[in-house]
């Protein structure tokens, strides 16, 4: 009982003290509205992260924050928009593996450089991918799937939400590393892919775990493996790709905020401190876990190292699999 009361008091104290500490900071932003730009339409993973952060960062930054969806060309239009912003530090971008790491290797001519044009403000969540298939496939494990694909080249099909998406790249990398040939069927978004997967018109789909999980729990698809280095806690009985023994491959998609490179260092630090504080809030971590992700709280230096590492890892995978965006 004492521990419970103490915990509640500490949580209340944290909620009161942290916003005050940021509000008293002598590093002030301009009078312009603070914005978080989401380079995808409302309702997806980008938008979810942007809105969670906007809500929780508002009291820490002592200014209201609006979420603005800037879509087009996958994630390119919104990302490029923020890359070319000025130095007032009022606009942040929701960044992930796709627009920060993958796009340079998918597009022949990208209007921004994700390494030179952005400064990380922080990462808060990572998602693993889950390989699922129509429920009447004649095998139950990834090892058996690969065996079948080797014996029947070009017979199996796999869906993605579009050419060059994480769903496409990760699947293509897995087929390349295991030496099998499958036919790619790109869709305009995950919803259309699920319609055909559930209808038995496409065989496989490598989607992020949160959107795959409801179909797994409903028993409407077969599940073969997840892409993380460790098992997804929401799918504890599903092995990782590496655990299946077919190849060594572990990749996840992280999400967080990035600032234009011209942002003054003191303002970058203010954003970084605020994002790190939000990433450690128990209610935020609980919300992210319920959304099917893994809450993360890397330091600014750790974020930079993660971006550099994945920049090279995805470059190799994309080039080896010869994947291009639309």
Beta strands, then each sheet from edge to edge (+ up, - down):
strand 1: 34-38
strand 2: 65-69
strand 3: 91-96
strand 4: 118-134
strand 5: 157-160
strand 6: 183-186
strand 7: 204-208
strand 8: 221-226
strand 9: 252-260
strand 10: 294-295
sheet 1: 2+ 1+ 3+ 9- 4+ 7- 5- 6-
sheet 2: 2+ 1+ 3+ 9- 4+ 8-
sheet 3: 2+ 1+ 3+ 9- 4+ 10-
end
